[in-house]
């Protein structure tokens, strides 16, 4: 039996909901930094249905990257995959028992049409068996730092719908579950590490096995892709989901004006009713809110010098200090009007400094001496999907000019000057003590 991993703590929800999202849970995230911009019940563990397939996609893309799997390698359906593929009450592309299918064909069927047998086929290709693949799914979730999850199959179907073929070690009554935070975190890693996933998730329609007797039209279940019934500018992914247990779910992503957002709605409703359209209506609310209220702002330009911390002392150099500046522009997705709520913070590399906080010459122009990040001082929450999320909001701090090492004579004279200075200071203190 797989152990369910529950969240470590509960997030206190905002007193007022600025969007009024109708869903059991919802989250809006800046895809660049992983900063959470809106949340509702994000640590509640709920059914995820076919949003499960994002993990299946992640593990396949990882296997391809590591050259353990090739896109053009062929697969012949197992008995289970063949039987599952014939169930047209489920989302499927029918497979022949003696057919040969490439990994890319199966991947496209899963990513575009949410084909369930194709997902199990991929699990068998990558993991050797769906049972082993499920173990890989849970291990990867732990490694990615997800909070609140449990994978029991590769598809997201209810185990009871798997014709008695649910993976060993799981129960017929079990379901795949995650928190909205965990789903968004998985999507965040998928987009960061394998952005090519969007090349497939953005395809509105494609014909499986085109030109053969087995061809079947695959329409993308993501109706928010431009050109479809709920089309929204900039939407290019990621994954829908539905089962009786999970309700209508959707992990969306959209990019406009250089800014990308990730959204998740779980068991979405419209006017209190669970409908197939509700997940898109609620996602539209999240995206409208995001693109209307947030934008990418240049907070500090390249070459910025922070007041009070614009220089670092230098020892054994021709100059006694060096100016430090930002190497690149620091830009951040922020809420309109909140520019002044961000304050610059320097973090210098302790390995570069001696015990007195000095750099040691020689120093090269452009040499990295630390980084600059920002501190949020506003009243609203400043929460990230990952512990190191804020590290995405930083730029290198470098020496503005070179500082050559001083020659021996200069260093000796400085030493003598320092000695006389110490003697004079001591004498002054003594003389003062006489009066």
C-alpha positions as CSV (number, residue, x, y, z in Angstrom):
1,X,0.0,0.0,0.0
2,X,1.3,3.4,-0.9
3,X,1.4,6.0,1.8
4,X,-0.5,9.2,1.3
5,X,1.7,12.3,1.9
6,X,-0.4,15.1,3.5
7,X,0.6,18.7,3.7
8,X,2.8,19.8,6.6
9,X,0.7,22.9,7.4
10,X,-2.5,24.7,6.3
11,X,-2.3,28.1,4.6
12,X,-4.5,30.8,6.1
13,X,-6.8,32.0,3.4
14,X,-7.3,35.7,2.7
15,X,-10.2,37.3,4.4
16,X,-11.6,38.4,1.1
17,X,-11.6,36.6,-2.2
18,X,-10.9,39.1,-5.0
19,X,-12.1,36.8,-7.7
20,X,-14.8,34.5,-6.2
21,X,-13.6,31.3,-7.8
22,X,-16.2,28.5,-7.8
23,X,-14.1,25.5,-7.2
24,X,-13.1,23.3,-4.2
25,X,-9.6,24.5,-4.7
26,X,-7.8,27.0,-6.9
27,X,-4.4,28.6,-7.4
28,X,-2.8,31.2,-9.6
29,X,1.0,31.3,-9.9
30,X,3.7,33.4,-11.7
31,X,5.3,30.7,-13.8
32,X,8.7,32.5,-13.8
33,X,9.3,32.6,-10.0
34,X,6.6,30.3,-8.7
35,X,5.1,33.1,-6.6
36,X,1.6,32.4,-5.5
37,X,-0.7,35.2,-6.5
38,X,-4.1,33.8,-5.6
39,X,-5.1,30.8,-3.5
40,X,-8.2,28.9,-2.3
41,X,-7.9,25.7,-0.2
42,X,-4.5,25.0,-1.9
43,X,-3.4,22.4,0.7
44,X,-6.6,20.4,0.6
45,X,-6.0,17.0,-1.0
46,X,-8.5,16.3,-3.7
47,X,-9.1,14.1,-6.8
48,X,-7.0,15.1,-9.9
49,X,-8.3,12.8,-12.6
50,X,-6.3,13.1,-15.9
51,X,-4.2,16.0,-14.5
52,X,-2.3,12.9,-13.3
53,X,-0.9,12.7,-16.9
54,X,1.4,15.7,-16.3
55,X,3.5,13.4,-14.1
56,X,3.4,10.7,-16.8
57,X,4.5,13.3,-19.3
58,X,7.3,14.5,-16.9
59,X,8.7,11.0,-16.4
60,X,8.6,10.3,-20.2
61,X,10.3,13.6,-21.1
62,X,12.9,12.9,-18.5
63,X,13.5,9.4,-19.9
64,X,13.9,10.8,-23.4
65,X,16.3,13.4,-22.2
66,X,18.4,10.8,-20.4
67,X,18.2,8.7,-23.6
68,X,16.6,5.7,-21.9
69,X,13.7,6.1,-24.3
70,X,13.6,7.2,-27.9
71,X,10.7,9.0,-29.7
72,X,10.8,6.6,-32.6
73,X,11.1,3.3,-30.7
74,X,8.1,1.0,-31.2
75,X,5.7,-0.6,-28.7
76,X,3.3,-3.5,-29.1
77,X,0.3,-3.2,-26.7
78,X,0.1,-5.6,-23.7
79,X,-3.1,-7.4,-23.2
80,X,-4.2,-4.9,-20.6
81,X,-3.4,-1.9,-22.8
82,X,-5.2,-3.4,-25.8
83,X,-8.3,-4.2,-23.7
84,X,-8.3,-0.7,-22.1
85,X,-7.9,1.0,-25.5
86,X,-11.2,-0.6,-26.8
87,X,-13.3,1.1,-24.1
88,X,-14.7,4.1,-25.9
89,X,-16.6,5.2,-22.8
90,X,-13.2,6.4,-21.7
91,X,-11.0,8.8,-23.6
92,X,-9.0,6.5,-25.9
93,X,-7.5,5.8,-29.3
94,X,-8.2,2.1,-30.2
95,X,-5.0,0.1,-30.5
96,X,-4.5,-3.1,-32.4
97,X,-3.3,-6.1,-30.3
98,X,-0.5,-6.8,-32.8
99,X,0.1,-3.2,-33.8
100,X,3.3,-1.3,-33.5
101,X,3.2,2.3,-32.2
102,X,6.0,4.8,-31.7
103,X,6.5,6.6,-28.4
104,X,5.7,9.9,-30.0
105,X,2.4,8.6,-31.3
106,X,1.4,7.4,-27.9
107,X,2.6,10.6,-26.2
108,X,0.6,12.8,-28.6
109,X,-2.5,10.7,-28.0
110,X,-2.1,11.2,-24.3
111,X,-1.2,14.9,-24.3
112,X,-3.7,16.0,-26.9
113,X,-6.6,13.6,-26.5
114,X,-5.9,12.3,-22.9
115,X,-5.9,8.8,-24.3
116,X,-5.8,6.5,-21.2
117,X,-4.5,3.3,-22.8
118,X,-1.7,5.3,-24.4
119,X,-0.8,6.6,-20.9
120,X,-0.5,3.1,-19.6
121,X,1.6,2.1,-22.6
122,X,4.0,4.9,-21.8
123,X,4.1,3.7,-18.2
124,X,5.1,0.3,-19.4
125,X,7.7,1.7,-21.8
126,X,9.3,3.9,-19.1
127,X,8.8,1.8,-16.0
128,X,8.6,-1.7,-17.4
129,X,5.2,-2.1,-15.8
130,X,2.5,0.3,-14.5
131,X,3.1,-0.9,-11.0
132,X,6.8,0.1,-11.2
133,X,5.9,3.4,-12.9
134,X,3.5,4.3,-10.1
135,X,6.3,3.8,-7.7
136,X,8.4,6.2,-9.9
137,X,5.6,8.7,-9.9
138,X,5.5,8.9,-6.1
139,X,9.3,9.0,-5.8
140,X,9.5,11.8,-8.3
141,X,6.7,13.7,-6.4
142,X,8.7,13.4,-3.2
143,X,11.9,14.5,-5.0
144,X,10.2,17.6,-6.4
145,X,9.0,18.5,-2.9
146,X,5.3,18.2,-3.6
147,X,3.0,18.4,-0.6
148,X,-0.2,16.4,-0.5
149,X,-0.3,13.7,-3.2
150,X,-0.8,10.0,-3.9
151,X,-0.5,8.3,-7.3
152,X,-2.1,4.9,-7.7
153,X,-2.1,4.7,-11.6
154,X,-0.6,6.4,-14.6
155,X,-3.9,7.7,-16.1
156,X,-5.9,9.4,-13.4
157,X,-8.9,7.1,-13.9
158,X,-10.6,5.7,-10.9
159,X,-9.0,2.3,-10.1
160,X,-12.4,0.8,-10.2
161,X,-12.7,1.6,-13.9
162,X,-9.5,-0.3,-14.8
163,X,-11.3,-3.7,-15.4
164,X,-9.5,-5.3,-12.4
165,X,-6.1,-4.4,-13.9
166,X,-5.3,-1.7,-11.3
167,X,-1.6,-1.7,-10.4
168,X,-0.5,-4.2,-7.8
169,X,-0.1,-2.7,-4.4
170,X,-3.1,-0.4,-4.8
171,X,-6.7,-1.0,-4.0
172,X,-9.7,-1.1,-6.5
173,X,-11.3,1.8,-4.5
174,X,-8.2,4.1,-4.6
175,X,-7.9,7.4,-6.5
176,X,-5.1,9.7,-7.6
177,X,-5.1,12.7,-5.3
178,X,-3.1,15.9,-4.9
179,X,-3.4,19.4,-3.4
180,X,-3.8,22.4,-5.7
181,X,-0.4,23.5,-4.5
182,X,1.1,20.2,-5.5
183,X,-0.5,20.2,-8.9
184,X,0.8,23.8,-9.6
185,X,4.3,22.8,-8.4
186,X,4.3,19.8,-10.8
187,X,3.2,22.1,-13.6
188,X,5.9,24.6,-12.6
189,X,8.6,22.0,-12.8
190,X,7.3,20.5,-16.0
191,X,7.4,24.0,-17.7
192,X,10.8,24.9,-16.3
193,X,12.5,21.6,-17.1
194,X,10.7,20.5,-20.2
195,X,9.2,23.6,-21.9
196,X,8.8,21.5,-25.1
197,X,5.7,20.0,-23.5
198,X,3.9,23.1,-24.8
199,X,4.6,22.2,-28.4
200,X,2.2,19.2,-28.0
201,X,-0.2,20.5,-25.4
202,X,-1.0,23.5,-27.7
203,X,-2.1,21.3,-30.7
204,X,-5.9,21.8,-31.0
205,X,-6.5,18.8,-33.2
206,X,-4.6,16.0,-34.9
207,X,-5.4,12.7,-36.6
208,X,-4.0,9.6,-35.0
209,X,-2.6,7.1,-37.5
210,X,-3.6,9.4,-40.4
211,X,-3.9,7.7,-43.7
212,X,-4.6,4.3,-42.3
213,X,-7.7,2.2,-41.5
214,X,-7.1,3.0,-37.8
215,X,-7.1,6.8,-38.1
216,X,-9.1,8.7,-35.5
217,X,-9.6,12.4,-35.0
218,X,-8.2,13.7,-31.7
219,X,-9.6,17.0,-30.5
220,X,-7.8,18.6,-27.6
221,X,-9.9,18.7,-24.4
222,X,-8.4,22.0,-23.5
223,X,-11.1,24.2,-25.0
224,X,-9.3,27.4,-24.0
225,X,-6.7,27.0,-26.7
226,X,-7.0,29.9,-29.2
227,X,-9.6,29.0,-31.9
228,X,-11.6,26.6,-29.8
229,X,-14.9,27.3,-28.1
230,X,-13.4,28.9,-24.9
231,X,-10.3,30.2,-26.7
232,X,-8.2,32.6,-24.7
233,X,-5.2,34.5,-26.0
234,X,-1.9,33.1,-24.9
235,X,-3.2,29.7,-23.6
236,X,-1.0,26.8,-24.7
237,X,-1.5,24.1,-22.1
238,X,-1.6,22.1,-20.0
239,X,-4.1,19.4,-18.9
240,X,-7.7,18.8,-18.2
241,X,-9.2,16.1,-16.0
242,X,-12.6,14.6,-15.1
243,X,-13.9,11.7,-13.1
244,X,-17.0,11.4,-10.9
245,X,-14.7,11.4,-7.9
246,X,-12.6,14.5,-8.9
247,X,-15.2,16.6,-10.8
248,X,-14.1,18.9,-13.6
249,X,-10.4,20.0,-13.2
250,X,-8.0,22.0,-15.2
251,X,-4.3,23.0,-15.1
252,X,-3.9,25.9,-17.4
253,X,-1.1,28.1,-18.5
254,X,-0.9,31.2,-20.7
255,X,1.7,33.7,-21.8
256,X,1.2,37.3,-22.9
257,X,3.6,40.3,-23.0
258,X,6.5,38.2,-21.7
259,X,4.6,37.0,-18.6
260,X,3.4,33.4,-18.1
261,X,0.9,32.3,-15.4
262,X,-0.1,28.8,-14.2
263,X,-3.6,28.2,-13.0
264,X,-5.3,25.2,-11.3
265,X,-9.0,24.7,-10.6
266,X,-10.3,21.5,-8.9
267,X,-13.9,20.4,-9.0
268,X,-14.9,23.6,-10.7
269,X,-18.5,24.7,-10.7
270,X,-20.6,27.4,-12.5
271,X,-23.5,28.9,-10.4
272,X,-23.2,26.0,-8.0
273,X,-23.4,23.4,-10.8
274,X,-20.7,21.0,-11.9
275,X,-20.4,21.3,-15.7
276,X,-17.7,20.7,-18.3
277,X,-17.5,24.4,-19.1
278,X,-17.1,25.4,-15.5
279,X,-13.3,24.6,-15.3
280,X,-12.8,27.0,-18.3
281,X,-15.0,29.7,-16.9
282,X,-13.2,29.7,-13.6
283,X,-9.8,29.6,-15.3
284,X,-10.8,32.6,-17.4
285,X,-11.5,34.5,-14.1
286,X,-8.0,33.7,-12.8
287,X,-6.3,34.7,-16.1
288,X,-8.3,37.9,-16.4
289,X,-7.3,38.8,-12.9
290,X,-3.7,37.9,-13.5
291,X,-3.2,39.8,-16.8
292,X,-5.2,42.8,-15.6
293,X,-3.4,43.2,-12.2
294,X,0.1,41.9,-12.7
295,X,2.8,42.8,-15.2
296,X,6.6,42.4,-15.6
297,X,8.3,45.4,-14.2
298,X,12.0,46.4,-14.3
299,X,12.7,47.2,-10.7
300,X,16.5,47.8,-11.0
301,X,18.5,48.3,-14.1
302,X,21.8,46.7,-15.0
303,X,24.6,48.6,-13.3
304,X,22.5,49.6,-10.3
305,X,24.3,50.7,-7.2
306,X,22.5,50.4,-3.9
307,X,22.8,53.4,-1.6
308,X,24.9,52.7,1.4
309,X,26.2,49.4,0.0
310,X,27.7,50.7,-3.2
311,X,31.3,49.7,-2.3
312,X,33.2,46.9,-0.6
313,X,36.5,47.4,1.2
314,X,39.5,45.9,-0.4
315,X,42.7,44.7,1.3
316,X,46.1,44.4,-0.4
317,X,44.9,46.4,-3.4
318,X,46.0,49.6,-5.0
319,X,42.6,51.0,-4.1
320,X,41.1,50.5,-0.7
321,X,37.5,49.9,-2.0
322,X,35.7,48.8,-5.1
323,X,32.2,49.8,-6.4
324,X,29.8,47.0,-6.8
325,X,26.9,47.0,-9.3
326,X,24.2,44.6,-10.6
327,X,25.3,42.6,-13.7
328,X,21.8,42.5,-15.2
329,X,18.4,44.1,-14.9
330,X,16.3,42.7,-12.1
331,X,12.7,42.4,-13.4
332,X,9.8,40.9,-11.5
333,X,6.1,40.2,-12.1
334,X,4.4,42.4,-9.6
335,X,0.9,43.8,-8.9
336,X,0.2,47.1,-10.4
337,X,1.1,50.0,-8.1
338,X,3.3,47.9,-5.7
339,X,6.7,48.9,-7.0
340,X,7.6,50.7,-3.8
341,X,6.9,47.5,-1.7
342,X,10.1,45.9,-3.0
343,X,13.4,46.8,-1.4
344,X,16.9,45.7,-2.7
345,X,19.0,43.4,-0.6
346,X,22.6,42.6,-1.2
347,X,23.9,39.1,-0.3
348,X,27.7,38.9,-0.6
349,X,29.6,35.7,-1.1
350,X,31.2,34.9,2.2
351,X,33.9,32.9,0.5
352,X,35.1,36.1,-1.3
353,X,35.3,38.1,1.9
354,X,37.8,37.8,4.8
355,X,36.8,37.9,8.5
356,X,36.7,41.7,8.4
357,X,34.3,41.7,5.4
358,X,37.0,42.8,2.9
359,X,37.7,41.6,-0.6
360,X,41.3,40.6,-1.3
361,X,43.1,42.0,-4.4
362,X,43.5,41.4,-7.2
363,X,39.9,41.8,-8.4
364,X,38.8,41.7,-12.0
365,X,36.2,44.0,-13.5
366,X,32.9,42.1,-13.7
367,X,34.0,39.5,-11.0
368,X,31.0,38.2,-9.1
369,X,31.0,39.1,-5.4
370,X,27.4,38.1,-4.5
371,X,23.9,38.8,-5.7
372,X,21.0,41.2,-5.2
373,X,17.5,40.1,-4.4
374,X,14.4,42.0,-3.2
375,X,12.5,42.0,0.1
376,X,8.7,42.4,-0.1
377,X,7.4,44.9,2.4
378,X,3.7,44.9,1.5
379,X,0.8,43.6,3.5
380,X,-0.2,40.9,1.2
381,X,1.2,37.4,1.3
382,X,4.6,36.6,-0.4
383,X,4.5,32.8,-0.8
384,X,6.3,30.6,-3.3
385,X,5.7,27.1,-4.6
386,X,9.2,26.0,-3.8
387,X,11.5,26.7,-0.9
388,X,14.1,28.3,-3.2
389,X,11.5,30.2,-5.2
390,X,12.9,33.6,-4.2
391,X,16.3,32.6,-5.7
392,X,14.6,33.1,-9.1
393,X,14.3,36.7,-8.1
394,X,18.0,37.7,-8.0
395,X,20.8,39.0,-10.2
396,X,24.6,38.8,-9.8
397,X,26.5,41.7,-8.1
398,X,29.9,42.3,-9.7
399,X,32.9,44.6,-9.3
400,X,32.5,47.7,-11.3
401,X,36.2,48.0,-12.1
402,X,39.4,46.0,-11.6
403,X,41.6,46.4,-8.5
404,X,45.2,45.4,-8.9
405,X,47.3,44.0,-6.1
406,X,49.5,46.7,-4.5
407,X,53.3,46.1,-4.6
408,X,55.3,45.3,-1.6
409,X,56.6,48.8,-1.0
410,X,53.1,50.3,-0.9
411,X,51.9,47.6,1.5
412,X,54.9,48.2,3.7
413,X,54.3,51.9,3.9
414,X,50.6,51.3,4.7
415,X,51.7,49.0,7.5
416,X,54.1,51.7,8.9
417,X,51.4,54.3,8.5
418,X,49.0,52.1,10.4
419,X,51.6,51.5,13.1
420,X,52.1,55.2,13.7
421,X,48.4,55.8,13.6
422,X,47.9,53.2,16.4
423,X,50.8,54.8,18.4
424,X,49.3,58.3,18.1
425,X,45.9,57.0,19.0
426,X,47.3,55.4,22.1
427,X,49.3,58.5,23.1
428,X,46.2,60.7,22.7
429,X,44.2,58.5,25.0
430,X,47.0,58.6,27.6
431,X,47.3,62.3,27.5
432,X,43.6,62.8,27.9
433,X,43.8,60.7,31.0
434,X,46.2,63.2,32.6
435,X,43.7,66.0,32.7
